[in-house]
């Protein structure tokens, strides 16, 4: 009651004042609402994307485990009839679902997510998430040599895209929904948020800003929290003791990187060769291609290598603890390349992340054991070489060098091996890049007839800088404090069409010969040049800037000064529209 009395004691505002206050409040709320929707709302939405994606991945992993137990049993028995029948029959079921119910879910899903960003304005049908969930769970659970990480990435991207469409967010933000969901799905599948963030930025988006990075990080972290809440915080593998003591051991890891790079090229080339040929066969054969792939890997498992079925996490864990001889490790690496190649090129939905880790783990363990046979002083354990080998194949086959390093560190939790990982991954990446010019994801994209930006090509492309188009410092620089007549006399001996003017406040301006002569003829010869020039100065550039940054200015100014970063009064040179376009023309001819 006292509040009502105190409110009534205030004078009644005038109608004009009320209208002004109302309009001011409306503008304030509209501004806050705009900022909220553009930035804060998107960040909050990223958290919910991570939660929903995490829940979906939890269900996806449980579905795979349930399918595996129901179809193959807890431990697949060698020489069991299930090893033939289950992958083949499941392949037929998956083929029918892919061809008639869920078209467009073939492959891993990384390229589809990237296409949603660059081609389809962030649109991924929610039907894709449903189909990927069902078909990949059946395929991987039945033993197809594929992994759950790539499908989890696409499931997260599809959920994010559907959520963005329901909330009717702007087109610009909708495009980014797919990568944000992809990071959440991949982080949940790997239980590794840092690696997921790096992969999405390194391979899918290719660029980042504070807003993009914040959204991707929030979605990845929230999805991992959900997964650890339901499935526990245990890592994928039981990491043994890893050691690195002598710098000379880096030679051994460099050899592992070279071997891994060669294996990556063989893996990528086999997929690149077989995939278009199988897709070019008559449509009726696509019903039987997944079944044939299942039959082939069933034969491999029947002959004594059931480890190659499915993602193979248990076999990787066993390899880390030295439970296989080097010959077995080498054979498993080769057989996994064969099995994964046929499973993937047959169009079976599933990912290549887990098979890549498997191949790298077996290869790393085999190379490490062989090196220790000839050089007993090497202190690295089998587990160390297995972990480093995982990163080696990741860097060479998927061509994501930064992600590969952090993936190993995040999985192992041991930063003592960071130097061996970096050395081995670098050699693997360089060998792979020199022998396989097109990365695997770009190769698959082009086989599908899509033109997506190659982020590796963009990283490796030489950058034109301002200094490449820079002209020498002009012989004549006008002074704004001198009169118009004095400056006009200085340019009489020059044929240049435009001149730089040094302003009093250490800035720069420009004036053309025609403008200066007109001022002199108009009777303004006695006034200073500063008094007739516009107060707005010409922007300055720096030699190391990308030449693209000059394009926004060259059409508005005759000359643009290029100054030293350490001394803004020191003129390094100038650029003009002619010099910029001439440099781009020379570049296009060279390309």
C-alpha positions as a printed Julia matrix, in Angstrom:
591×3 Matrix{Float64}:
  0.0     0.0     0.0
  2.89    2.37    0.77
  4.35    1.65   -2.66
  1.11    2.67   -4.32
  0.99    5.9    -2.28
  4.56    6.78   -3.15
  3.91    6.13   -6.83
  0.82    8.33   -6.75
  2.76   11.21   -5.25
  4.82   11.68   -8.46
  3.54   14.25  -10.97
  1.76   12.91  -14.03
  4.05   13.15  -17.08
  2.87   15.13  -20.08
  1.68   13.25  -23.19
  4.67   14.51  -25.19
  7.12   13.32  -22.56
  5.43    9.92  -22.4
  5.65    9.48  -26.17
  9.34   10.43  -26.2
 10.07    8.04  -23.35
  8.12    5.26  -25.06
  9.96    5.69  -28.34
 13.31    5.83  -26.56
 12.47    2.65  -24.65
 11.35    0.91  -27.84
 14.58    1.81  -29.61
 16.58    0.64  -26.61
 14.78   -2.7   -26.48
 15.04   -3.17  -30.25
 18.78   -2.56  -30.04
 19.16   -4.96  -27.14
 17.01   -7.51  -28.93
 19.14   -7.22  -32.08
 22.36   -7.72  -30.18
 20.81  -10.55  -28.19
 19.62  -12.39  -31.28
 22.84  -11.92  -33.2
 25.37  -12.88  -30.58
 24.14  -13.94  -27.16
 21.19  -15.95  -28.46
 23.45  -17.87  -30.84
 25.85  -18.7   -28.02
 23.0   -19.93  -25.81
 21.62  -21.9   -28.72
 25.04  -23.55  -29.18
 24.79  -24.97  -25.66
 21.44  -26.57  -26.44
 22.81  -27.91  -29.71
 25.57  -29.57  -27.71
 23.07  -31.04  -25.25
 20.8   -32.46  -27.96
 23.75  -33.74  -30.0
 25.29  -35.34  -26.92
 22.05  -37.15  -26.13
 21.78  -38.35  -29.73
 25.37  -39.63  -29.73
 24.81  -41.45  -26.43
 21.82  -43.23  -27.97
 23.84  -43.87  -31.14
 26.71  -45.52  -29.27
 24.3   -47.63  -27.22
 22.5   -48.66  -30.42
 25.8   -49.79  -31.99
 26.7   -51.8   -28.9
 23.25  -53.37  -28.78
 23.38  -54.3   -32.47
 26.83  -55.8   -32.02
 25.72  -57.93  -29.08
 22.51  -59.01  -30.79
 24.11  -59.88  -34.14
 27.65  -61.03  -33.36
 27.63  -61.75  -29.65
 29.91  -60.28  -26.97
 33.06  -61.84  -28.47
 32.94  -62.78  -32.18
 34.14  -66.36  -32.49
 36.65  -67.23  -35.17
 35.27  -69.7   -37.76
 31.69  -68.87  -36.75
 28.98  -68.77  -39.41
 27.88  -65.37  -38.06
 31.04  -63.77  -39.41
 29.77  -64.44  -42.95
 26.04  -64.18  -42.58
 25.62  -61.13  -40.35
 27.67  -58.52  -42.3
 26.26  -59.73  -45.63
 22.61  -59.74  -44.6
 23.0   -56.44  -42.74
 24.6   -55.01  -45.88
 21.5   -55.93  -47.9
 19.24  -54.27  -45.34
 21.36  -51.12  -45.28
 21.46  -50.96  -49.08
 17.65  -51.11  -49.31
 17.27  -48.4   -46.67
 19.84  -46.14  -48.35
 18.42  -46.54  -51.85
 14.72  -46.27  -51.0
 14.22  -44.62  -47.61
 17.24  -42.48  -46.73
 18.96  -41.3   -49.91
 21.91  -39.04  -49.37
 23.38  -40.7   -46.28
 26.14  -42.6   -48.07
 29.66  -42.04  -46.9
 31.02  -40.42  -43.79
 29.03  -37.17  -43.59
 31.93  -34.71  -43.39
 31.54  -33.52  -46.97
 27.75  -33.3   -46.62
 28.19  -31.03  -43.61
 30.68  -28.89  -45.5
 28.31  -28.69  -48.46
 25.53  -27.51  -46.15
 27.75  -24.61  -45.1
 28.89  -23.51  -48.55
 26.07  -24.56  -50.88
 22.75  -25.23  -49.12
 22.66  -22.3   -46.65
 23.08  -24.62  -43.69
 20.21  -26.91  -44.67
 20.51  -30.58  -43.72
 17.24  -32.55  -43.61
 16.46  -33.99  -40.2
 15.67  -37.17  -42.12
 19.41  -37.43  -42.63
 20.04  -37.67  -38.9
 17.42  -40.41  -38.54
 18.76  -42.36  -41.5
 22.39  -41.98  -40.46
 21.54  -43.13  -36.96
 19.7   -46.28  -38.08
 21.85  -47.35  -41.02
 25.24  -46.6   -39.44
 24.21  -48.41  -36.23
 23.22  -51.49  -38.25
 26.36  -51.35  -40.42
 28.9   -50.79  -37.66
 27.11  -53.09  -35.23
 27.12  -55.89  -37.82
 30.87  -55.58  -38.27
 31.41  -53.27  -41.26
 34.89  -51.78  -41.02
 33.74  -48.24  -40.3
 33.58  -45.9   -37.31
 30.89  -43.94  -35.47
 32.66  -40.55  -35.3
 31.86  -39.22  -38.79
 28.17  -40.24  -38.58
 28.0   -38.61  -35.13
 29.35  -35.44  -36.73
 26.6   -35.46  -39.36
 23.9   -36.35  -36.83
 24.91  -33.34  -34.73
 24.97  -31.1   -37.8
 21.52  -32.28  -38.88
 20.05  -31.68  -35.41
 21.55  -28.19  -35.33
 20.23  -27.38  -38.8
 16.72  -28.52  -37.9
 16.78  -26.5   -34.68
 17.92  -23.39  -36.51
 15.13  -23.69  -39.06
 12.51  -24.11  -36.36
 13.73  -20.95  -34.6
 13.87  -19.06  -37.93
 17.3   -17.57  -37.32
 19.03  -15.47  -39.97
 20.56  -17.09  -43.03
 24.08  -16.17  -41.95
 23.67  -17.89  -38.59
 21.83  -20.83  -40.14
 24.85  -21.53  -42.32
 26.98  -21.85  -39.18
 24.54  -24.14  -37.41
 25.82  -27.21  -39.26
 29.49  -26.76  -38.22
 28.45  -25.99  -34.65
 26.4   -29.19  -34.52
 29.21  -31.08  -36.23
 31.64  -30.07  -33.49
 29.16  -31.22  -30.85
 28.62  -34.6   -32.51
 32.31  -35.24  -33.08
 33.27  -34.15  -29.57
 30.67  -36.49  -28.09
 31.84  -39.42  -30.22
 35.53  -38.89  -29.44
 35.01  -37.63  -25.89
 37.56  -35.02  -26.94
 36.27  -31.43  -27.29
 39.57  -29.8   -28.3
 40.13  -32.16  -31.22
 36.53  -31.69  -32.39
 36.83  -27.89  -32.32
 40.11  -27.96  -34.23
 38.81  -30.39  -36.84
 35.7   -28.36  -37.57
 37.68  -25.14  -37.86
 40.55  -26.76  -39.78
 38.53  -28.86  -42.22
 34.89  -27.68  -42.32
 34.82  -23.92  -41.71
 38.38  -22.97  -42.59
 38.16  -19.64  -40.77
 37.19  -18.46  -37.34
 36.22  -15.4   -35.42
 35.45  -14.86  -31.76
 31.76  -15.59  -32.32
 32.34  -18.74  -34.37
 34.96  -20.07  -31.97
 32.77  -19.38  -28.95
 29.79  -21.2   -30.44
 31.83  -24.2   -31.56
 33.55  -24.49  -28.18
 30.3   -24.22  -26.22
 28.58  -26.88  -28.29
 31.56  -29.25  -28.09
 32.0   -28.85  -24.33
 28.3   -29.21  -23.52
 28.02  -32.37  -25.64
 31.03  -33.94  -23.89
 29.48  -33.1   -20.51
 26.32  -34.96  -21.53
 28.26  -38.0   -22.76
 30.36  -38.19  -19.61
 27.25  -37.8   -17.49
 25.58  -40.83  -19.07
 28.53  -43.0   -20.09
 31.2   -41.96  -17.62
 34.43  -40.01  -18.05
 36.67  -42.98  -18.86
 38.77  -42.44  -22.01
 38.45  -44.65  -25.07
 41.66  -46.5   -24.22
 43.56  -47.61  -21.14
 46.68  -45.55  -21.73
 49.89  -47.34  -20.64
 53.04  -45.59  -19.45
 54.57  -43.63  -22.32
 58.16  -42.43  -22.36
 60.43  -40.16  -24.34
 63.93  -39.63  -22.97
 66.56  -39.23  -25.7
 66.32  -36.64  -28.5
 67.96  -39.15  -30.86
 64.76  -41.2   -30.67
 63.09  -38.58  -32.84
 64.78  -40.27  -35.81
 62.78  -43.4   -35.06
 59.57  -41.39  -34.89
 60.45  -39.64  -38.14
 60.76  -43.06  -39.8
 57.33  -43.93  -38.41
 56.0   -40.7   -39.92
 57.41  -41.6   -43.36
 55.95  -45.13  -43.22
 52.62  -43.71  -42.04
 52.61  -41.19  -44.87
 53.13  -43.95  -47.43
 50.34  -46.03  -45.86
 48.05  -42.98  -45.92
 48.68  -42.49  -49.64
 47.98  -46.16  -50.36
 44.76  -45.96  -48.35
 43.57  -42.76  -50.03
 44.46  -43.9   -53.55
 42.64  -47.21  -53.13
 39.46  -45.38  -52.08
 39.85  -42.77  -54.81
 40.31  -45.47  -57.46
 37.53  -47.88  -56.48
 34.78  -45.48  -55.38
 33.89  -43.91  -58.76
 34.09  -47.29  -60.49
 31.63  -48.92  -58.12
 29.31  -45.91  -58.33
 29.45  -46.19  -62.12
 28.1   -49.75  -62.12
 24.4   -50.37  -62.85
 22.02  -49.33  -60.1
 20.96  -52.88  -59.28
 24.51  -53.7   -58.21
 24.28  -51.11  -55.43
 21.95  -53.46  -53.57
 24.74  -56.01  -53.32
 27.85  -53.87  -52.9
 27.49  -53.47  -49.09
 26.7   -57.18  -48.85
 29.81  -58.05  -50.86
 31.91  -55.81  -48.61
 30.4   -57.58  -45.58
 31.18  -60.95  -47.12
 34.79  -59.94  -47.74
 35.44  -58.71  -44.22
 33.6   -61.77  -42.89
 36.06  -63.92  -44.81
 38.98  -61.99  -43.3
 37.53  -62.41  -39.83
 36.8   -66.11  -40.46
 40.42  -66.71  -41.42
 41.62  -65.38  -38.07
 41.39  -61.58  -37.93
 38.05  -60.62  -36.35
 39.79  -57.51  -34.94
 39.18  -55.68  -38.23
 35.41  -55.75  -37.77
 33.69  -52.59  -36.55
 35.57  -49.63  -35.12
 38.23  -51.84  -33.48
 38.69  -49.93  -30.22
 39.32  -53.11  -28.21
 42.06  -54.21  -30.59
 43.72  -50.79  -30.38
 43.65  -51.0   -26.6
 45.24  -54.43  -26.73
 47.93  -53.19  -29.12
 48.82  -50.41  -26.7
 49.53  -52.99  -24.02
 51.78  -55.1   -26.22
 49.44  -58.05  -26.69
 50.32  -58.51  -30.39
 53.61  -59.36  -32.09
 54.86  -56.95  -34.73
 53.92  -59.34  -37.57
 50.33  -59.51  -36.34
 50.21  -55.71  -36.02
 51.48  -55.26  -39.58
 49.01  -57.8   -40.98
 46.1   -56.18  -39.12
 47.08  -52.75  -40.52
 47.07  -54.06  -44.1
 43.83  -56.01  -43.64
 42.13  -52.98  -42.09
 43.03  -50.88  -45.12
 41.49  -53.52  -47.4
 38.37  -54.0   -45.26
 37.73  -50.26  -44.75
 38.26  -49.51  -48.42
 35.6   -51.98  -49.52
 33.21  -51.02  -46.74
 33.46  -47.33  -47.57
 33.4   -47.47  -51.39
 30.35  -49.76  -51.26
 28.31  -46.79  -50.03
 27.76  -48.15  -46.54
 27.12  -45.25  -44.11
 29.98  -44.99  -41.65
 33.09  -43.05  -40.84
 36.8   -43.3   -41.5
 38.07  -41.76  -38.27
 38.13  -44.99  -36.24
 39.63  -47.11  -39.08
 42.31  -44.46  -39.53
 43.18  -44.65  -35.84
 43.2   -48.45  -36.04
 45.56  -48.56  -39.01
 47.85  -45.99  -37.41
 47.87  -47.83  -34.1
 48.82  -51.17  -35.64
 51.35  -49.6   -37.95
 52.91  -47.61  -35.14
 53.22  -50.67  -32.92
 54.75  -52.74  -35.73
 57.28  -50.07  -36.71
 58.2   -49.47  -33.07
 58.81  -53.16  -32.38
 60.92  -53.52  -35.52
 63.0   -50.46  -34.66
 63.62  -51.75  -31.14
 64.81  -55.07  -32.57
 67.62  -53.29  -34.44
 68.15  -50.49  -31.91
 67.57  -51.9   -28.42
 68.52  -48.6   -26.77
 65.23  -47.02  -27.89
 63.2   -46.37  -24.75
 59.78  -45.84  -26.33
 57.3   -48.52  -25.34
 54.9   -50.21  -27.74
 52.1   -48.08  -26.3
 54.02  -44.91  -27.15
 54.5   -45.95  -30.77
 50.85  -47.0   -31.01
 49.69  -43.58  -29.82
 52.07  -41.73  -32.12
 50.96  -43.98  -34.99
 47.35  -42.92  -34.47
 48.29  -39.31  -35.05
 50.5   -40.22  -38.0
 47.65  -41.74  -40.01
 45.31  -38.95  -38.94
 47.74  -36.36  -40.27
 48.57  -38.22  -43.46
 45.2   -39.61  -44.48
 42.75  -36.96  -43.26
 45.31  -34.16  -43.76
 44.5   -32.27  -40.58
 47.94  -31.79  -38.99
 46.9   -29.61  -36.06
 43.93  -31.79  -35.13
 46.07  -34.92  -35.3
 48.5   -33.59  -32.69
 45.86  -32.52  -30.19
 43.85  -35.68  -30.78
 46.74  -37.85  -29.56
 47.43  -35.56  -26.63
 43.77  -35.43  -25.66
 43.31  -39.19  -25.9
 46.49  -40.0   -23.98
 46.47  -37.1   -21.52
 50.29  -37.23  -21.66
 52.08  -34.15  -22.97
 55.47  -35.84  -22.61
 55.1   -37.3   -26.11
 54.14  -34.03  -27.78
 57.51  -33.69  -29.54
 57.47  -37.23  -31.04
 53.86  -36.67  -32.14
 54.69  -33.38  -33.85
 57.77  -34.8   -35.6
 56.06  -37.97  -36.81
 52.89  -36.17  -37.91
 54.86  -33.56  -39.82
 56.75  -36.19  -41.81
 53.54  -38.09  -42.49
 51.74  -34.95  -43.67
 54.59  -33.9   -45.94
 54.97  -37.35  -47.49
 51.23  -37.65  -48.06
 50.96  -34.18  -49.55
 53.87  -34.76  -51.93
 52.47  -38.08  -53.24
 48.73  -37.34  -53.05
 48.09  -33.79  -54.22
 44.35  -33.8   -53.44
 43.24  -34.51  -49.83
 40.79  -37.38  -49.38
 37.79  -35.2   -48.47
 38.38  -32.9   -51.46
 38.78  -35.95  -53.69
 35.46  -37.41  -52.55
 33.75  -34.05  -53.0
 34.93  -33.72  -56.59
 33.9   -37.28  -57.37
 30.4   -36.32  -56.24
 30.36  -33.34  -58.59
 30.48  -30.68  -55.87
 32.81  -27.69  -55.89
 33.7   -26.91  -52.29
 36.64  -24.79  -51.16
 39.76  -26.83  -50.57
 40.95  -25.53  -47.24
 44.35  -27.17  -47.63
 44.84  -25.49  -51.01
 43.85  -22.17  -49.46
 46.39  -22.67  -46.67
 49.15  -23.53  -49.13
 48.32  -20.82  -51.64
 50.85  -18.0   -51.84
 49.44  -14.75  -50.47
 49.85  -11.52  -52.4
 50.78   -8.69  -50.07
 50.75   -4.93  -50.35
 54.53   -4.9   -50.79
 54.15   -7.02  -53.94
 52.22   -4.21  -55.67
 54.04   -1.32  -53.96
 55.61    1.41  -56.08
 58.72    3.32  -54.96
 58.43    6.44  -52.82
 57.46    9.31  -55.15
 60.14   11.84  -55.95
 57.71   14.69  -55.22
 55.68   14.82  -52.01
 53.64   17.94  -51.46
 53.37   19.73  -48.13
 49.95   20.82  -46.88
 51.41   23.88  -45.1
 52.78   25.35  -48.34
 50.63   27.49  -50.58
 48.79   26.2   -53.6
 51.08   28.17  -55.94
 54.22   26.8   -54.28
 53.02   23.25  -54.65
 51.92   23.91  -58.25
 55.43   25.1   -59.14
 56.93   21.91  -57.63
 54.97   19.66  -59.95
 55.76   21.51  -63.17
 58.69   19.23  -63.96
 56.73   16.04  -63.25
 54.36   14.1   -65.47
 52.66   12.2   -62.62
 48.86   12.52  -62.63
 48.51   12.46  -58.8
 50.63   13.36  -55.77
 50.79   12.53  -52.08
 50.34   15.39  -49.63
 51.91   15.24  -46.16
 49.42   16.6   -43.68
 50.26   18.48  -40.49
 48.97   15.7   -38.21
 51.31   13.09  -39.72
 48.51   11.83  -41.94
 48.39   11.75  -45.72
 46.14   13.07  -48.43
 46.2    13.09  -52.22
 45.55   15.59  -54.95
 45.61   15.28  -58.71
 47.5    17.58  -61.06
 44.22   18.73  -62.52
 42.78   19.64  -59.1
 45.88   21.58  -58.09
 46.0    23.57  -61.33
 42.29   24.39  -61.07
 42.77   25.76  -57.55
 45.57   28.0   -58.78
 43.43   29.34  -61.65
 40.52   30.01  -59.28
 42.6    32.56  -57.37
 43.39   30.34  -54.37
 47.1    30.28  -55.01
 48.01   32.17  -51.84
 46.14   29.93  -49.38
 47.7    26.82  -47.9
 46.96   23.5   -49.47
 45.61   22.2   -46.15
 42.82   24.79  -46.16
 41.38   23.54  -49.47
 41.86   19.83  -48.95
 39.15   17.76  -47.25
 39.77   17.13  -43.58
 39.5    13.36  -44.06
 42.93   11.87  -44.72
 43.81    8.96  -46.97
 44.06    5.63  -45.1
 47.54    4.17  -44.74
 48.5     0.57  -45.46
 51.39   -1.59  -44.29
 53.71   -3.69  -46.49
 52.78   -7.03  -44.89
 49.01   -6.64  -45.28
 47.2    -8.89  -47.74
 46.75   -7.15  -51.08
 43.02   -7.86  -50.77
 42.86   -5.2   -48.05
 43.89   -2.56  -50.6
 40.96   -3.3   -52.92
 38.49   -1.39  -50.74
 40.5     1.82  -51.15
 42.13    1.89  -54.6
 39.03    3.07  -56.45
 38.5     5.98  -54.05
 42.04    7.38  -53.91
 44.57    8.03  -56.63
 47.48    7.03  -54.4
 47.6     5.2   -51.08
 50.64    5.56  -48.81
 52.37    2.46  -47.46
 54.02    3.26  -44.13
 56.28    1.48  -41.68
 54.59   -0.14  -38.68
 57.34    1.02  -36.33
 57.35    4.6   -37.67
 54.14    5.89  -39.21
 56.0     8.95  -40.56
 58.3     6.72  -42.62
 56.95    6.2   -46.12
 57.82    2.78  -47.58
 56.12    3.35  -50.92
 52.72    3.87  -52.53
 50.17    1.78  -54.36
 47.64    2.73  -56.97
 44.74    1.0   -58.64
 46.92    0.32  -61.68
 49.68   -1.35  -59.66
 47.2    -3.51  -57.72
 45.26   -4.73  -60.74
 48.45   -5.25  -62.7
 49.76   -7.5   -59.95
 46.55   -9.52  -59.87
 46.7    -9.81  -63.65
 50.25  -11.12  -63.5
 49.22  -13.61  -60.82
 46.29  -14.94  -62.86
 48.56  -15.51  -65.88
 51.02  -17.44  -63.72
 48.21  -19.62  -62.36
